[in-house]
Amino acid sequence: MPVLAESWQTSDDAMEWTFTLRDGVTFHDGTPLNSAAVIANYERWRKVSPKGSPFNVLNIEQSYPGLVEVRAIDERRFSFVFNASRPTLPYSIMNYSSPIYAPSSFDKDGNFNSKAIGTGPFRIVERNPEVKVVLEANPNYWGQRAKSQRISIATIPDADTRLSALRAGEVVGLIGTGSLPADRAAELLQDPRFRASSAISTSVHHVVANGRSSVFSDARLRKAVSLAIDRSKIAELYSGYVVPTQNILNVTSPFYRHYEIQHDPIEAERIASEALDNKRTPVRLLVGTFGTSRYPYRAQAEYIQFALRPLGLDVEVQVLDTSTFFAALSKGQYELALSIQMTANADPYSLFKGYMSSEGSSNAALSLGYANAEVDALLERAEAAHDIAARRDIYEALQAIAVDTFPTIPLFTEKNLVAFDARITGYSARIHDTTLPSLHLAD
């Protein structure tokens, strides 16, 4: 839907897209939003890509594959020019792939020189990394003004400390995916002083398997694991604030196709017996501390340990700090691991390519060892597809293959769950974030 871009149109071959900017928008530093500012952002993006962060990777090649140039037409109009058809561009640039900052925010290397300067309803007035960020309402915002003049967002990594702060009135609400652990929600909501809000998110939780150097290179065993796990049991650990799934693609994508979840422990034992030749096999299930701080991952891992024992898999659960966890996955020093995948936009091409392409980035980073000639051919066809209908057919075919061959083993879609003081109005969870601009604390 239109935000900073008032409208857009494409050429017949979908190789050139022209956008018209909303008139009269200014950045927080008072400078105008115009085509030159947009182009400066994409020049910066090229300079720093790929750039990692704790939240989302900045990579212009993934968000804008085949982008040749961004050129100005006039003050408010500019065009993206590609070397191939990009019929799904509006889907692929939503959410995290088209933030526009004031060019004054960037140093010569393309990094932020102090605080990010945007155009939104809040501006950053104080930023102390790992401690807090202070937001102030933007008096010149082009849309509906924020109802709270000033909001301080504290960083509290530990779940128990966050909940204690809320109960003690030190904070009036929790914000961010996983800020309220789902298994703690029921206990908190017994107190009439608090409320909660939830919305389906774009995060899917998986069991990933080392397909490069372990028994899980056999797709039959990955299927057996999926059949053995009762996803409804895992949902109970989250007090129902998750949606069980077997699809690698998130339900919020317009290209999502529903598949009935298969749970058949008897068939799982039969398949595993064939794949393991009736031999008991030790495996390590890795859990990162990034998960244990936000989710009931320890209990989830223990359930999986129990569910896989009848398959002849003797699971040892190991909890590793976040950096050690991801290093072990990239080096293939594991058999199974709990992982999360967030869909950064509504076009699933990068998700499918990352996990299912023989040379996919996530395939390599997680040591999945997944290779499927049919998938590689479908991804090539998607690159050449000129219209949405053709892409949809390909995306549905890729989902069907993933459900059958398990590049990963999806478990559930997370809900974005937030808690807050009952005196707050206008605050609720959305797919990616919250209705922060409409938040108001009663006197």
DOVEX-748887 format. One record per residue (C-alpha): residue number from 1; residue in three letters; x negated, y, z negated. Coordinates in steps of 0.5 Angstrom, whole numbers. Each point is the difference from the previous one (the first is absolute). Last residue first. Layout:
BEGIN
+-----+-----+-------+-------+-------+
|   i |  aa |    c1 |    c2 |    c3 |
+-----+-----+-------+-------+-------+
| NUM | ALA |     X |     Y |     Z |
...
+-----+-----+-------+-------+-------+
END
This chain:
BEGIN
+-----+-----+-------+-------+-------+
|   i |  aa |    c1 |    c2 |    c3 |
+-----+-----+-------+-------+-------+
| 443 | ASP |     7 |    20 |   -67 |
| 442 | ALA |     1 |    -5 |     6 |
| 441 | LEU |    -6 |    -3 |     4 |
| 440 | HIS |     1 |     1 |     7 |
| 439 | LEU |    -3 |    -4 |     6 |
| 438 | SER |     3 |     2 |     7 |
| 437 | PRO |    -7 |     1 |     3 |
| 436 | LEU |    -3 |    -7 |    -3 |
| 435 | THR |     6 |    -4 |     3 |
| 434 | THR |    -5 |    -6 |     0 |
| 433 | ASP |    -5 |    -4 |     4 |
| 432 | HIS |    -1 |    -5 |     6 |
| 431 | ILE |     7 |    -3 |     0 |
| 430 | ARG |     3 |     4 |    -4 |
| 429 | ALA |     1 |     1 |    -8 |
| 428 | SER |     4 |     4 |    -4 |
| 427 | TYR |     0 |     7 |    -3 |
| 426 | GLY |     6 |     5 |     0 |
| 425 | THR |     1 |     1 |    -7 |
| 424 | ILE |    -5 |    -1 |    -6 |
| 423 | ARG |     3 |     0 |    -7 |
| 422 | ALA |     0 |    -8 |     0 |
| 421 | ASP |    -7 |     0 |     0 |
| 420 | PHE |    -3 |    -4 |     6 |
| 419 | ALA |    -2 |    -6 |     3 |
| 418 | VAL |    -2 |    -2 |     7 |
| 417 | LEU |     0 |    -6 |     4 |
| 416 | ASN |    -2 |    -1 |     8 |
| 415 | LYS |     3 |    -7 |     1 |
| 414 | GLU |    -5 |    -5 |     2 |
| 413 | THR |     1 |    -5 |     6 |
| 412 | PHE |    -1 |    -7 |    -1 |
| 411 | LEU |    -5 |    -6 |     1 |
| 410 | PRO |    -3 |     0 |     6 |
| 409 | ILE |    -5 |    -5 |     2 |
| 408 | THR |    -5 |     2 |     4 |
| 407 | PRO |    -2 |    -2 |     8 |
| 406 | PHE |     6 |    -4 |    -2 |
| 405 | THR |     1 |    -5 |     7 |
| 404 | ASP |     7 |     0 |     0 |
| 403 | VAL |     2 |     6 |    -3 |
| 402 | ALA |    -5 |     4 |     3 |
| 401 | ILE |     2 |    -3 |     7 |
| 400 | ALA |     7 |     2 |    -1 |
| 399 | GLN |    -2 |     7 |    -2 |
| 398 | LEU |    -5 |     1 |     6 |
| 397 | ALA |     6 |    -2 |     5 |
| 396 | GLU |     4 |     5 |    -3 |
| 395 | TYR |    -5 |     5 |     1 |
| 394 | ILE |    -1 |    -2 |     7 |
| 393 | ASP |     8 |     1 |     1 |
| 392 | ARG |     0 |     7 |    -3 |
| 391 | ARG |    -6 |     2 |     4 |
| 390 | ALA |     4 |    -1 |     6 |
| 389 | ALA |     6 |     3 |    -2 |
| 388 | ILE |    -4 |     6 |    -3 |
| 387 | ASP |    -3 |     2 |     7 |
| 386 | HIS |    -6 |     0 |     4 |
| 385 | ALA |    -4 |    -6 |    -2 |
| 384 | ALA |    -7 |    -1 |     1 |
| 383 | GLU |    -3 |     0 |    -7 |
| 382 | ALA |     6 |    -5 |    -1 |
| 381 | ARG |    -2 |    -4 |     5 |
| 380 | GLU |    -7 |    -1 |    -3 |
| 379 | LEU |     3 |    -1 |    -7 |
| 378 | LEU |     4 |    -6 |     3 |
| 377 | ALA |    -7 |    -3 |     3 |
| 376 | ASP |    -3 |     0 |    -6 |
| 375 | VAL |     6 |    -3 |    -4 |
| 374 | GLU |     0 |    -5 |     5 |
| 373 | ALA |    -8 |    -2 |     0 |
| 372 | ASN |     1 |    -1 |    -8 |
| 371 | ALA |    -6 |     1 |    -5 |
| 370 | TYR |     1 |     2 |    -7 |
| 369 | GLY |    -7 |    -1 |    -4 |
| 368 | LEU |     4 |     4 |    -6 |
| 367 | SER |    -7 |     2 |    -3 |
| 366 | LEU |     4 |     6 |    -3 |
| 365 | ALA |    -4 |     6 |     3 |
| 364 | ALA |    -1 |    -4 |     7 |
| 363 | ASN |     8 |    -2 |     1 |
| 362 | SER |     1 |     7 |    -3 |
| 361 | SER |    -4 |     3 |     6 |
| 360 | GLY |     3 |    -4 |     5 |
| 359 | GLU |    -5 |    -4 |     5 |
| 358 | SER |     4 |    -6 |     1 |
| 357 | SER |     6 |     5 |    -1 |
| 356 | MET |     5 |    -2 |    -5 |
| 355 | TYR |    -1 |     4 |    -6 |
| 354 | GLY |    -3 |     6 |     3 |
| 353 | LYS |     4 |     0 |     6 |
| 352 | PHE |     7 |    -2 |    -3 |
| 351 | LEU |    -1 |     6 |    -5 |
| 350 | SER |    -3 |     5 |     6 |
| 349 | TYR |     6 |    -2 |     4 |
| 348 | PRO |     5 |     1 |    -5 |
| 347 | ASP |     3 |     7 |     2 |
| 346 | ALA |     4 |     2 |    -6 |
| 345 | ASN |    -6 |     3 |    -4 |
| 344 | ALA |    -5 |    -1 |    -6 |
| 343 | THR |     2 |    -7 |    -1 |
| 342 | MET |    -3 |    -2 |    -7 |
| 341 | GLN |    -3 |    -7 |    -1 |
| 340 | ILE |    -1 |    -3 |    -6 |
| 339 | SER |    -4 |    -6 |    -2 |
| 338 | LEU |    -1 |    -6 |    -5 |
| 337 | ALA |    -6 |    -4 |     2 |
| 336 | LEU |    -1 |    -7 |     2 |
| 335 | GLU |    -6 |    -4 |     2 |
| 334 | TYR |    -6 |     5 |    -2 |
| 333 | GLN |    -7 |     2 |     2 |
| 332 | GLY |     2 |     2 |     7 |
| 331 | LYS |    -5 |     6 |     0 |
| 330 | SER |     6 |     5 |     1 |
| 329 | LEU |     4 |    -3 |    -5 |
| 328 | ALA |    -5 |    -1 |    -5 |
| 327 | ALA |    -2 |     8 |     1 |
| 326 | PHE |     7 |     1 |    -1 |
| 325 | PHE |     1 |    -3 |    -7 |
| 324 | THR |    -7 |     3 |    -2 |
| 323 | SER |     2 |     7 |     2 |
| 322 | THR |     7 |    -1 |    -4 |
| 321 | ASP |    -3 |    -3 |    -6 |
| 320 | LEU |     1 |    -8 |     0 |
| 319 | VAL |     6 |    -4 |    -3 |
| 318 | GLN |    -2 |    -8 |     1 |
| 317 | VAL |     6 |    -5 |     0 |
| 316 | GLU |    -2 |    -7 |     1 |
| 315 | VAL |     4 |    -4 |     5 |
| 314 | ASP |     0 |    -8 |     0 |
| 313 | LEU |     3 |    -1 |     7 |
| 312 | GLY |     3 |    -7 |     1 |
| 311 | LEU |     7 |     3 |     3 |
| 310 | PRO |     3 |    -2 |    -7 |
| 309 | ARG |    -5 |     5 |    -3 |
| 308 | LEU |     3 |     6 |     4 |
| 307 | ALA |     6 |     2 |    -4 |
| 306 | PHE |    -4 |     1 |    -6 |
| 305 | GLN |    -6 |     4 |     2 |
| 304 | ILE |     5 |     4 |     4 |
| 303 | TYR |     4 |     1 |    -7 |
| 302 | GLU |    -7 |     2 |    -3 |
| 301 | ALA |    -1 |     5 |     5 |
| 300 | GLN |     6 |     3 |     0 |
| 299 | ALA |    -1 |     1 |    -8 |
| 298 | ARG |    -6 |     3 |     1 |
| 297 | TYR |     2 |     4 |     6 |
| 296 | PRO |     6 |     4 |    -5 |
| 295 | TYR |    -1 |     6 |     4 |
| 294 | ARG |    -3 |     7 |    -1 |
| 293 | SER |    -7 |    -1 |    -4 |
| 292 | THR |     0 |    -7 |     2 |
| 291 | GLY |     0 |     1 |     8 |
| 290 | PHE |    -6 |     5 |     0 |
| 289 | THR |    -4 |    -5 |    -5 |
| 288 | GLY |     0 |    -4 |     6 |
| 287 | VAL |     2 |    -8 |     0 |
| 286 | LEU |    -4 |    -5 |     3 |
| 285 | LEU |     3 |    -7 |     1 |
| 284 | ARG |    -5 |    -5 |     0 |
| 283 | VAL |     1 |    -7 |     3 |
| 282 | PRO |    -2 |    -7 |    -2 |
| 281 | THR |     3 |    -6 |     4 |
| 280 | ARG |     3 |    -6 |    -1 |
| 279 | LYS |    -1 |    -5 |     5 |
| 278 | ASN |     6 |    -3 |     4 |
| 277 | ASP |    -3 |     1 |     7 |
| 276 | LEU |     1 |     8 |    -2 |
| 275 | ALA |     4 |     2 |     6 |
| 274 | GLU |     4 |    -7 |     0 |
| 273 | SER |     2 |     1 |    -7 |
| 272 | ALA |     1 |     7 |     1 |
| 271 | ILE |     5 |    -1 |     5 |
| 270 | ARG |     4 |    -5 |    -5 |
| 269 | GLU |    -1 |     4 |    -6 |
| 268 | ALA |     3 |     6 |     4 |
| 267 | GLU |     6 |    -4 |     2 |
| 266 | ILE |     2 |    -2 |    -7 |
| 265 | PRO |    -1 |     7 |    -2 |
| 264 | ASP |     5 |     3 |     5 |
| 263 | HIS |     0 |     8 |    -1 |
| 262 | GLN |     2 |     3 |     7 |
| 261 | ILE |     2 |     7 |     0 |
| 260 | GLU |     5 |     2 |     6 |
| 259 | TYR |    -3 |     5 |     5 |
| 258 | HIS |     2 |     7 |     1 |
| 257 | ARG |    -3 |     4 |     6 |
| 256 | TYR |    -4 |     6 |    -1 |
| 255 | PHE |    -1 |     5 |     6 |
| 254 | PRO |     4 |     6 |    -4 |
| 253 | SER |    -6 |    -1 |    -5 |
| 252 | THR |     3 |     1 |    -7 |
| 251 | VAL |     1 |    -8 |    -1 |
| 250 | ASN |    -8 |     0 |     0 |
| 249 | LEU |    -3 |    -5 |     5 |
| 248 | ILE |    -4 |    -6 |    -3 |
| 247 | ASN |     6 |    -4 |     0 |
| 246 | GLN |     2 |    -5 |    -6 |
| 245 | THR |     3 |     5 |    -4 |
| 244 | PRO |     3 |     0 |    -7 |
| 243 | VAL |     2 |     7 |    -2 |
| 242 | VAL |    -3 |     4 |    -6 |
| 241 | TYR |     3 |     3 |    -7 |
| 240 | GLY |     4 |    -6 |    -2 |
| 239 | SER |    -3 |     0 |    -7 |
| 238 | TYR |    -7 |     0 |     3 |
| 237 | LEU |    -2 |    -7 |    -3 |
| 236 | GLU |     7 |    -2 |     3 |
| 235 | ALA |    -2 |     1 |     7 |
| 234 | ILE |    -6 |    -5 |    -1 |
| 233 | LYS |     5 |    -5 |    -1 |
| 232 | SER |     5 |     2 |     6 |
| 231 | ARG |    -7 |    -1 |     4 |
| 230 | ASP |     0 |    -7 |    -1 |
| 229 | ILE |    -7 |    -2 |     2 |
| 228 | ALA |    -1 |    -7 |     3 |
| 227 | LEU |     3 |     1 |     7 |
| 226 | SER |    -5 |     6 |     0 |
| 225 | VAL |    -6 |    -4 |    -2 |
| 224 | ALA |     2 |    -6 |     5 |
| 223 | LYS |     0 |     5 |     5 |
| 222 | ARG |    -7 |     2 |    -2 |
| 221 | LEU |    -2 |    -7 |     0 |
| 220 | ARG |     2 |    -1 |     7 |
| 219 | ALA |    -3 |     6 |     3 |
| 218 | ASP |    -7 |    -4 |    -2 |
| 217 | SER |    -5 |     5 |    -1 |
| 216 | PHE |     3 |     0 |    -7 |
| 215 | VAL |    -5 |    -5 |    -2 |
| 214 | SER |    -6 |     5 |     0 |
| 213 | SER |    -5 |     3 |     4 |
| 212 | ARG |     3 |     5 |     5 |
| 211 | GLY |     8 |     0 |    -2 |
| 210 | ASN |    -1 |     3 |    -7 |
| 209 | ALA |     7 |     0 |    -2 |
| 208 | VAL |     5 |     6 |    -1 |
| 207 | VAL |     5 |     0 |    -5 |
| 206 | HIS |     5 |     6 |     1 |
| 205 | HIS |     3 |     6 |    -2 |
| 204 | VAL |     4 |     5 |     4 |
| 203 | SER |     0 |     7 |     0 |
| 202 | THR |     4 |     5 |     4 |
| 201 | SER |     5 |     1 |    -6 |
| 200 | ILE |     7 |    -1 |    -2 |
| 199 | ALA |     3 |     5 |    -4 |
| 198 | SER |     0 |     0 |    -8 |
| 197 | SER |     3 |     5 |    -5 |
| 196 | ALA |    -1 |     0 |    -8 |
| 195 | ARG |     3 |     3 |    -6 |
| 194 | PHE |    -3 |     2 |    -7 |
| 193 | ARG |     3 |     2 |    -6 |
| 192 | PRO |     5 |    -5 |    -1 |
| 191 | ASP |    -5 |    -5 |    -2 |
| 190 | GLN |     1 |    -7 |     3 |
| 189 | LEU |    -3 |     3 |     6 |
| 188 | LEU |    -7 |    -1 |    -2 |
| 187 | GLU |     1 |    -8 |    -2 |
| 186 | ALA |     3 |    -1 |     7 |
| 185 | ALA |    -5 |     4 |     4 |
| 184 | ARG |    -6 |    -4 |    -3 |
| 183 | ASP |     0 |    -5 |     5 |
| 182 | ALA |     0 |     5 |     5 |
| 181 | PRO |    -6 |     3 |    -2 |
| 180 | LEU |     2 |     8 |     0 |
| 179 | SER |    -6 |     3 |     4 |
| 178 | GLY |     0 |    -5 |     5 |
| 177 | THR |     1 |     4 |     6 |
| 176 | GLY |    -1 |     7 |    -2 |
| 175 | ILE |     4 |     5 |    -5 |
| 174 | LEU |     2 |    -1 |    -7 |
| 173 | GLY |     4 |     5 |    -4 |
| 172 | VAL |     0 |     5 |    -6 |
| 171 | VAL |    -7 |     0 |    -2 |
| 170 | GLU |    -2 |     1 |    -8 |
| 169 | GLY |     7 |    -2 |    -2 |
| 168 | ALA |    -3 |    -5 |    -4 |
| 167 | ARG |     4 |    -6 |     4 |
| 166 | LEU |    -3 |     3 |     6 |
| 165 | ALA |    -7 |     0 |    -3 |
| 164 | SER |     1 |    -7 |    -3 |
| 163 | LEU |     2 |    -2 |     7 |
| 162 | ARG |    -6 |     2 |     4 |
| 161 | THR |    -5 |    -2 |    -6 |
| 160 | ASP |     3 |    -7 |     1 |
| 159 | ALA |     0 |     0 |     8 |
| 158 | ASP |    -8 |     2 |     0 |
| 157 | PRO |    -2 |     5 |     5 |
| 156 | ILE |     3 |     7 |    -3 |
| 155 | THR |    -1 |     5 |     6 |
| 154 | ALA |     4 |     6 |    -3 |
| 153 | ILE |     4 |     4 |     5 |
| 152 | SER |     2 |     7 |    -2 |
| 151 | ILE |     6 |     3 |     3 |
| 150 | ARG |     1 |     8 |     1 |
| 149 | GLN |     6 |     4 |     2 |
| 148 | SER |     5 |    -6 |     0 |
| 147 | LYS |     6 |     1 |     5 |
| 146 | ALA |    -5 |    -1 |     6 |
| 145 | ARG |     3 |     5 |     6 |
| 144 | GLN |     4 |    -3 |     6 |
| 143 | GLY |    -4 |     1 |     6 |
| 142 | TRP |    -5 |     5 |     3 |
| 141 | TYR |    -4 |     0 |    -6 |
| 140 | ASN |    -2 |     7 |    -2 |
| 139 | PRO |     1 |     0 |    -7 |
| 138 | ASN |    -4 |    -7 |    -1 |
| 137 | ALA |     1 |    -3 |    -6 |
| 136 | GLU |    -6 |    -1 |    -5 |
| 135 | LEU |    -3 |    -7 |     0 |
| 134 | VAL |    -6 |    -2 |    -5 |
| 133 | VAL |    -4 |    -6 |     1 |
| 132 | LYS |    -2 |    -4 |    -6 |
| 131 | VAL |    -6 |    -4 |    -3 |
| 130 | GLU |    -3 |    -5 |     5 |
| 129 | PRO |    -2 |     6 |     4 |
| 128 | ASN |     1 |     7 |    -3 |
| 127 | ARG |     4 |     3 |     5 |
| 126 | GLU |     4 |     7 |    -1 |
| 125 | VAL |     4 |     5 |     4 |
| 124 | ILE |     3 |    -5 |     5 |
| 123 | ARG |     5 |     2 |     4 |
| 122 | PHE |     7 |    -2 |     0 |
| 121 | PRO |     6 |     0 |     5 |
| 120 | GLY |    -5 |    -2 |     5 |
| 119 | THR |    -4 |     4 |     5 |
| 118 | GLY |    -7 |    -3 |    -1 |
| 117 | ILE |    -6 |     2 |    -4 |
| 116 | ALA |    -4 |    -6 |    -3 |
| 115 | LYS |    -5 |     3 |    -6 |
| 114 | SER |    -7 |     1 |     1 |
| 113 | ASN |    -4 |    -1 |     6 |
| 112 | PHE |     4 |    -6 |     3 |
| 111 | ASN |    -5 |    -4 |     4 |
| 110 | GLY |     0 |     1 |     8 |
| 109 | ASP |    -8 |     1 |     0 |
| 108 | LYS |     0 |     7 |     1 |
| 107 | ASP |     4 |     1 |    -6 |
| 106 | PHE |     8 |     0 |     0 |
| 105 | SER |     6 |     3 |    -3 |
| 104 | SER |    -1 |     6 |     4 |
| 103 | PRO |     3 |    -4 |     6 |
| 102 | ALA |     7 |     1 |    -4 |
| 101 | TYR |     2 |    -7 |    -1 |
| 100 | ILE |     5 |    -5 |     5 |
|  99 | PRO |     1 |    -7 |    -2 |
|  98 | SER |     2 |    -4 |     6 |
|  97 | SER |    -2 |    -7 |    -1 |
|  96 | TYR |     3 |    -1 |    -8 |
|  95 | ASN |     7 |     0 |     1 |
|  94 | MET |     2 |     0 |     7 |
|  93 | ILE |    -5 |    -1 |     6 |
|  92 | SER |     1 |    -7 |     2 |
|  91 | TYR |     8 |     1 |     1 |
|  90 | PRO |    -1 |     6 |     4 |
|  89 | LEU |    -5 |    -3 |     4 |
|  88 | THR |     4 |    -6 |     2 |
|  87 | PRO |     0 |     1 |     8 |
|  86 | ARG |    -8 |     1 |     0 |
|  85 | SER |    -1 |    -2 |     7 |
|  84 | ALA |    -8 |     0 |     2 |
|  83 | ASN |    -6 |     5 |     0 |
|  82 | PHE |     4 |     5 |    -5 |
|  81 | VAL |     1 |     7 |     0 |
|  80 | PHE |     3 |     3 |    -6 |
|  79 | SER |     3 |     7 |     2 |
|  78 | PHE |     1 |     7 |    -4 |
|  77 | ARG |     6 |     5 |     0 |
|  76 | ARG |     0 |     6 |    -6 |
|  75 | GLU |    -5 |     5 |     2 |
|  74 | ASP |     0 |    -3 |     8 |
|  73 | ILE |    -2 |    -6 |     3 |
|  72 | ALA |    -5 |    -2 |    -4 |
|  71 | ARG |    -4 |    -7 |     1 |
|  70 | VAL |    -1 |    -6 |    -4 |
|  69 | GLU |    -5 |    -5 |     4 |
|  68 | VAL |    -1 |    -7 |     2 |
|  67 | LEU |     4 |    -4 |    -5 |
|  66 | GLY |    -1 |    -7 |     2 |
|  65 | PRO |     2 |    -3 |    -7 |
|  64 | TYR |     3 |     6 |    -4 |
|  63 | SER |     2 |    -3 |    -7 |
|  62 | GLN |    -6 |    -6 |     0 |
|  61 | GLU |    -5 |     4 |     4 |
|  60 | ILE |     1 |     6 |    -4 |
|  59 | ASN |    -2 |    -3 |    -7 |
|  58 | LEU |     2 |     3 |    -7 |
|  57 | VAL |     0 |    -6 |    -4 |
|  56 | ASN |     6 |     0 |    -6 |
|  55 | PHE |     0 |     1 |    -7 |
|  54 | PRO |    -7 |    -1 |    -4 |
|  53 | SER |    -3 |     3 |     6 |
|  52 | GLY |    -4 |    -2 |     7 |
|  51 | LYS |    -2 |     4 |     5 |
|  50 | PRO |     0 |    -3 |     7 |
|  49 | SER |     0 |     6 |     3 |
|  48 | VAL |    -3 |     6 |    -2 |
|  47 | LYS |    -2 |     4 |     6 |
|  46 | ARG |     6 |    -3 |     4 |
|  45 | TRP |     5 |     3 |    -6 |
|  44 | ARG |    -3 |     6 |     0 |
|  43 | GLU |     1 |     1 |     7 |
|  42 | TYR |     7 |    -2 |    -1 |
|  41 | ASN |     1 |     5 |    -5 |
|  40 | ALA |    -3 |     6 |     4 |
|  39 | ILE |     5 |    -2 |     5 |
|  38 | VAL |     6 |     1 |    -5 |
|  37 | ALA |    -3 |     7 |    -2 |
|  36 | ALA |    -1 |     2 |     7 |
|  35 | SER |     7 |    -2 |     2 |
|  34 | ASN |     3 |     5 |    -6 |
|  33 | LEU |     1 |    -1 |    -7 |
|  32 | PRO |    -1 |     7 |    -2 |
|  31 | THR |    -5 |     2 |    -6 |
|  30 | GLY |     3 |     2 |    -7 |
|  29 | ASP |    -5 |    -4 |    -4 |
|  28 | HIS |     6 |    -5 |    -1 |
|  27 | PHE |     1 |    -1 |     7 |
|  26 | THR |     5 |     4 |     4 |
|  25 | VAL |     6 |    -2 |     4 |
|  24 | GLY |     4 |     5 |     4 |
|  23 | ASP |     2 |    -4 |     6 |
|  22 | ARG |     0 |    -8 |     0 |
|  21 | LEU |    -5 |    -3 |     4 |
|  20 | THR |     2 |    -2 |     7 |
|  19 | PHE |    -3 |    -7 |     2 |
|  18 | THR |    -2 |    -3 |     7 |
|  17 | TRP |    -2 |    -7 |     1 |
|  16 | GLU |    -4 |    -3 |     6 |
|  15 | MET |    -1 |    -7 |     2 |
|  14 | ALA |     7 |    -2 |    -1 |
|  13 | ASP |     0 |    -2 |     7 |
|  12 | ASP |     7 |     5 |     1 |
|  11 | SER |    -4 |     5 |    -4 |
|  10 | THR |     2 |     1 |    -7 |
|   9 | GLN |     4 |     5 |    -4 |
|   8 | TRP |     0 |     3 |    -7 |
|   7 | SER |     4 |     5 |    -4 |
|   6 | GLU |    -1 |     4 |    -7 |
|   5 | ALA |    -6 |    -3 |    -2 |
|   4 | LEU |    -2 |     3 |    -7 |
|   3 | VAL |     6 |    -5 |    -2 |
|   2 | PRO |     5 |    -3 |     5 |
|   1 | MET |     2 |    -7 |    -1 |
+-----+-----+-------+-------+-------+
END
